[in-house]
Amino acid sequence: MRFCEECGNMLVPKDGKLFCKACEKEFDLDTSKEDDYKIIKKIRHDEKESAPIVVKEGLRGERISAEDRKAFEEMFDISEADGY
């Protein structure tokens, strides 16, 4: 397995070369190591599948108050000196 010299992303085989999906650069495939990139199984994805949506605003309402945090720290004997 090889990684991109520019960004460190994993290179994937594409059209007889190694391709970086992050910076879209192509590199020559080392033909002396034929078993390095052998496709064992292809995964078929359904069109119904979608990528997860991350909502940054969702956690703000779930944070504990400063008073609750202090009570929690006292209950478990945690202090800032402990690195928390």
C-alpha positions as CSV (number, residue, x, y, z in Angstrom):
1,M,0.0,0.0,0.0
2,R,1.3,3.4,-0.9
3,F,0.4,6.9,0.3
4,C,0.4,10.3,-1.5
5,E,3.7,12.1,-1.3
6,E,1.9,15.5,-1.1
7,C,-0.9,15.0,1.4
8,G,-0.4,11.5,2.9
9,N,-3.8,10.1,1.7
10,M,-4.0,6.5,0.7
11,L,-3.5,5.9,-3.0
12,V,-6.0,3.8,-4.9
13,P,-5.5,2.1,-8.3
14,K,-7.2,3.8,-11.2
15,D,-6.6,3.3,-15.0
16,G,-3.3,1.6,-14.4
17,K,-1.9,4.3,-12.1
18,L,-2.2,5.2,-8.4
19,F,-4.6,8.0,-7.7
20,C,-5.0,10.3,-4.7
21,K,-8.6,11.2,-4.1
22,A,-7.7,14.2,-1.9
23,C,-5.3,16.1,-4.1
24,E,-6.3,14.3,-7.4
25,K,-2.7,13.5,-8.4
26,E,-1.6,10.4,-10.2
27,F,1.5,8.3,-9.6
28,D,3.1,5.5,-11.5
29,L,2.2,2.0,-10.4
30,D,5.2,-0.2,-9.4
31,T,4.6,-3.2,-11.6
32,S,7.2,-5.3,-9.7
33,K,4.8,-5.6,-6.8
34,E,1.7,-7.0,-8.6
35,D,0.0,-8.3,-5.4
36,D,0.1,-4.9,-3.6
37,Y,-3.2,-3.8,-5.1
38,K,-5.3,-6.9,-5.7
39,I,-9.1,-6.3,-5.7
40,I,-10.6,-9.1,-3.5
41,K,-14.2,-7.9,-3.2
42,K,-16.2,-5.1,-4.6
43,I,-18.9,-3.5,-2.4
44,R,-22.0,-2.4,-4.2
45,H,-23.8,0.6,-2.7
46,D,-27.5,1.2,-3.0
47,E,-28.7,4.7,-4.2
48,K,-30.9,4.9,-1.1
49,E,-27.8,5.0,1.1
50,S,-26.6,8.5,2.0
51,A,-23.8,10.0,4.0
52,P,-24.5,11.0,7.6
53,I,-25.2,14.7,8.2
54,V,-23.3,16.2,11.1
55,V,-25.0,19.1,12.8
56,K,-22.7,21.2,15.0
57,E,-25.5,23.1,16.7
58,G,-27.1,19.9,18.1
59,L,-24.7,19.5,21.1
60,R,-25.1,23.0,22.4
61,G,-28.5,22.3,24.1
62,E,-27.1,19.2,25.7
63,R,-24.2,20.7,27.6
64,I,-24.3,20.7,31.3
65,S,-24.3,24.0,33.3
66,A,-21.3,25.2,35.2
67,E,-23.1,24.4,38.5
68,D,-23.8,20.8,37.4
69,R,-20.2,20.4,36.2
70,K,-18.9,21.5,39.6
71,A,-21.2,19.1,41.4
72,F,-20.0,16.3,39.1
73,E,-16.4,17.1,39.8
74,E,-17.0,17.2,43.5
75,M,-18.9,13.9,43.4
76,F,-16.1,12.1,41.6
77,D,-13.3,14.1,43.2
78,I,-12.0,15.5,39.9
79,S,-10.2,18.8,39.8
80,E,-8.4,20.9,37.1
81,A,-5.1,19.8,38.6
82,D,-5.9,16.3,37.4
83,G,-5.9,17.5,33.8
84,Y,-9.7,17.7,33.3
